[in-house]
């Protein structure tokens, strides 16, 4: 007897749970590996899985085993020149008399490398990259008109569309109605039957044939009435009902402001782009409703598309305030702070037009900061800080909770700085 | 030979119809050779499903544990890098016998796998005494379902982490979860589920009895007033025999029944791991025989298919190449060497038994007077049914096989300057080599011999185990994590003493700062 079964269409990923358990258990190790990987990668290369390795000794499952040493016998195949009684010098590097080949659990285990290596999928990789990060001070803003509603189930109703019929409830109603409607008829029927039986049991002489006929007719009539009760009636139908519930919205907008002036070298721009790419991936993955606005600036600022933001090559001098006032303009026009959580992330080399830095500070303190949830500034420079950093520092003092600035010197700093800026915190707005 | 019939199929593509026809042909031949098998359930699966199956040791359903995830990742990585081909086949000792075929296999491979797994391994599972004694093919799948459900429930009730830690500890000891000499009762899922609650209550009651703090004087015993107040032991706590009365080799069983602090659900999980370890117990002891038997039959059946004209030359040549690769035995100094290939050794022995039966030489009559010249099929069946690797090699490894494989014995003693070649494949050495190889497959010498000797039920509740060294071989360093796990299960300090000829040579304990156990080697 043989049965053939084609299991190929069956669900794959039977081990998914076990795999997840493993990743959970070695979270710390994997995270370290991921951190190294992020720093190593180029900007276009974030959307890929990653090879991770963990020291084997950290994840071994111990059992009782024989250790090296003692006297042991090993039978091996493929003898060529040995005769009984021959003595062989111990192979070097196996001190203490461990015969590597052959039996013995220890040597079987030691066969592989010292590292346990495996591959994370892209999803898992990004999960680790952005683990424990959040947008700071995210608030539920007052309800906006009617756009944010969610349909929720709200019990049953007598009318509705056929696709939402609740079959179970409808049948239950029908059943109850049938019982209720039949009961009196059945009672009458039973009485008629009893009367008929009593009549027929009488002595033939005393029987009343007219009465018998009458009863029989009555019985037939009642039976027909029972049959006539419908199995299901429109009256029985019940429909699932939906009702519209307004949803509190926590919509947010992130302004990405990048300096593309001539002083930003290719390397600086690369670092800035990698920073924004991380930010972009993070927001895409973790927030359903985050809008992104991309702003590039040199002497003049311009709102650009995502494509242009990352790949355009236009350049010029530097006036940082141009970007800030553009952001301010966009906020006033499109993102009233009563309804939106507003975030700005800015990257620059800190090299600004002489008098502009004070303008920037004034803009921030007077116009922007009162509305923003969070402002993150990264300065990409290995050199001394210039006026912009010092002016920003005063802003940071005034708004310690909501204004953060960090310095990036080389590509390796990007990820740590990013984590630092967006690490999840207990928010007290 | 009669007229050759036309091949069932040629080329390397297969479909379910050709597989069914090949299976029919194989079944007919197996019948002719009187192979007794369970019904077959052949499942065609993808590569990824094969990796899943690997990760769960071939079990169709398993409980969740991170170690299976680790296994999966390792297999996946090795497979992707091309370091490892997946096995062509995986077969499960159940009734019906479930065999997995990979969809990537060629037609030849599918036929080979069917012959190997569905008729070779299958008949071995059904016939070999170890499998008959230790496993219940009827109910294993049901039991696995029960185990998975129960463990999932425990995770819900007590948290994933608590269950995971417990399983870690049990897995570390699972090789010591088997009664080697007592025949186990078959496991059946229905009964298991029904009796489980009952058992929980009962077990706990028993444990409570054992650990009751205040010792009750034996009924009727009326100790002399003087003996009641011995100066050393005023309460009489340390009188009475040692517990357990006999050393216990089944550590998990001992824990399940006696550990003072385990909750009932924890005892049940210990039991599940123990039962599954028991299911795998025969497999660990019959690798050479099982693979050898399956190879012998796929070789025989495939050649018959060719002789009967049911496969063409192309297919049989492809088969021979693949067969040669499977039973290849690299020499000890080859870079490909990784121990003795059980397929090669098993196949060589079974083939040689057949030769001794059908075409015995004078030497064979001297070495194997009982089987030389007997009908080969019956002799082979006898060998398959009644042995395990250890005894099978001891009984049937012939001088010819030793010569063919050029087996030699070396003795590696760390007290000697050099390694000694103790015996080779010659007249003087045959018996010694055979003896040593047989020992090499004995579970008793592969795994350290560790037993529970005392649970101090009247003292500090510590647990003492003895490790009896063989050939002065010490325990590997993994002993510490393992006794830590053991201590977690037991709940009180654990002491492990390494003995050599009744003398304690090394002591381990957990926690490390626990009071040392009193010196009482086995008496």
Interface residues (C-beta under 8 A of the other chain):
Chain A: X1 X2 X3 X4 X5 X6 X7 X8 X10 X12 X13 X14 X15 X17 X18 X19 X20 X21 X22 X23 X24 X25 X59 X60 X61 X62 X63 X64 X65 X66 X67 X68 X69 X70 X71 X72 X73 X74 X75 X76 X77 X78 X79 X80 X82 X83 X84 X85 X86 X87 X88 X89 X90 X96 X97 X99 X101 X102 X103 X105 X106 X108 X111 X116 X117 X118 X119
Chain B: X16 X19 X20 X23 X27 X39 X40 X41 X42 X43 X44 X45 X46 X48 X49 X51 X52 X55 X56 X64 X65 X66 X67 X68 X69 X70 X72 X73 X74 X76 X77 X80 X96 X100 X103 X118 X160 X164 X168 X171 X172 X173 X174 X175 X176 X329 X330 X331 X332 X333 X334 X337 X338 X339 X340 X405 X406 X407 X408 X409 X410 X411 X412 X413 X414 X415 X417 X418 X419 X420 X421 X422 X423 X424 X425 X426 X428 X429 X433 X436 X437 X439 X440 X446 X447 X448 X450 X467 X469 X471 X472 X473 X474 X475 X476 X477 X478 X479 X480 X481 X482 X485
